Amino acid sequence: MTRSESASDLARLTDALIAAARAAGADEADAIATSGTALSVEVRQGALEHAERAEGIEIGLRVILGGRQACVAASDTSDRTLAEMAERAVAMAREAPVDVHVGLAHPDQLASDGDTDAGPLQLDDGQPLPEPPALLELALRAEAAALAVKGISMAESASASAVQRRIWLAASNGFSAGYGRSSHGISAVAITGEGLGMERDWAGESRVWAEDLPTPEEIGRLAGERTVARQGARKPPTGAFPILYDERVAGTLISHLLGAVNGSAVARGSSWLRNDLGQQVLPAGMNLTEDPRRPRHAASRPFDGEGLRTAPRLIVEAGELQ
């Protein structure tokens, strides 16, 4: 299936889902359809360990009825399944509690045709999926680089992958748009020591464009160096110390903060930051900016899950939650 054929097929699916939802009694509805192909290979001890190719289409439907909502999903795209999904979703919505925050965006708020163009974001490199032998070579090179690090006794595994996806979102308020996305990745896991002294660590990178990936040698070497650095680790004494977080840990700290300022969590009253708008949540002078329009970035997108145009925005300014 070509990229263009996939887009038109997904658009028809979302239109059919919304029509089925209306026929089942929904006041409003939105639907999403995704298609994709993923290819991955894994090596161990210089030989192919596992290879996998997966293709499929997934669909999801949300219906809104009298301030109540329900969501359903499926991977079967037959007309019968679409009708059953809509009927099931409406039945579920009738039993759901009323949520005053539920509703689709007003048509005036939706991203325009120009805003939905993902071309400037370069989210799809436009290249065909690499052949398995090409991925195998990348994985073998990463494994060899990890093993070349002094102190590494073995490489647990190394892998390379490539994914092509297309996404289409439509809603009963008139929104209908989609875009394609590509992803490429390389990873390695190294081991040092023996028995109770064995240590393990990893390195992995993924990029939207394959040409932006670090080399397999860089990734494998980093996996080995991280593993060796774990040797001789010991528990520090109790006390107050300045801490420099590894980038992998630092990212999770920001994730906890973002989860707490998520609109759904705040609306439900389940966020520990629900009453802290305008309060200091990070050190003074620190800003946290969301920018979903960075070209060639895995988290970028031309519009969000409601069909609204994305734009950079400050989440934390000078340490204060905005």
Secondary structure, 3 states (H helix, E strand, C coil): CCHHHHHHHHHHHHHHHHHHHHHHCCCEEEEEEEEEEEEEEEEECCEEEEEEEEEEEEEEEEEEECCEEEEEEECCCCHHHHHHHHHHHHHHHHHCCCCCCCCCCCHHHECCCCCCCCHHHCCCCCCCCCCHHHHHHHHHHHHHHHHCCCCEEEEEEEEEEEEEEEEEEEECCCCEEEEEEEEEEEEEEEEECCHHHCEEEEEEEEECCHHHCCCHHHHHHHHHHHHHHCCCCCCCCCCCCCCCCCHHHHHHHHHHHHHHCCHHHHHHCCCCCCCCCCCECCCCCCCEEECCCCCCCCCCCCECCCCEECCCEEEEECCEEC
